[in-house]
Amino acid sequence: MVKNTHFYNRHENYAEPSAAIVAVAGGAGFLGSHLCTQLIENGHTVFCIDNFHTGRPDNVEHLNSSDRFVLVHHDINDPMPTEMPKFDQIYNLACPASPVHYQYDRVKTALTCSHGTLNLLQKAAADRARFFQASTSEIYGDPEVHPQTENYRGNVNTVGPRSCYDEGKRFAETLVTDFGAQHGLTTRIVRIFNTYGPRMHPDDGRVVSNFIVQALLGEDITIYGSGEQTRSFCFVDDLVEGFVRLMNADSGIDGPVNIGNPNETTVNQLAEQILEMVGSKSKIVHHPLPVDDPRRRKPDISNALARLNWSPQVSLHDGLAETIAYFIEEMSTSGRRSSALAS
């Protein structure tokens, strides 16, 4: 057995179902846990692989009662355990996605995108599994083309504080594409734009979680820069639906596909909406914009609409309502006092 690899909730009949046997690397993270839930609901057997660097066992605790769910404590930078079954599909979501987390150990982030991805690809080749790579809108950098289409090659700083993630994901796209071509594998690459929803980590430094937690605590809302920079916020359920459709698309998929919400929102507008929905009296304060922070983000989702018949269905208001409710419950459970709840 590979060192530091542990299987939890491994049932004897884990390989019995006739549906697909699926690996989700990074499956205990924010996005991965929602994907695991959807795959279980779709009747598949899921091996959730996570090193718990940013993922949390609590995110998938609700799946432990299923005899089609196996939680595996493993770092994909190590060789894949020999105890793994033959997979039909492998989703690679294993990489910290917020600046706070991916900048904590920049070298490890870059290696996870490169060596870790290679380990999963080698398992896919051995199993003849379909492979799904979670890429990111960060590969567009601070874009000079708006909205961003998949054929835009980006404006990325190769040596900046965000480079370990931006360039790591760009390399991973190349690796997946070339490895797939050389080994005759079916591969899928998704470029994810800003996503939010329940199970976000409260301290991940992302704008939605930051604003909600600050508003609930009655703390100042921290906006970096003028706040006129834009983002396009996609609710997690919509994103996961796009994942599943992309993975299972039979044909007509050539290269990466943008999945995100094309409705552009300024950071100021997001802060004001959250303050209103929470009923918070928090004040907005501005701090200098971080290095290489993109000014505008908006996906062109023409490919997703035409090839996958996919477009986001959840409004920003409805998605924020679910996310705020989640954080209220989380803060109540953890004992963090919410001034909004007390008022």
Order of alpha helices (4+ residues) and beta strands (2+ residues): beta-beta-alpha-beta-beta-beta-alpha-alpha-alpha-beta-alpha-beta-beta-alpha-beta-beta-beta-alpha-beta-beta-alpha-beta-alpha-alpha-alpha
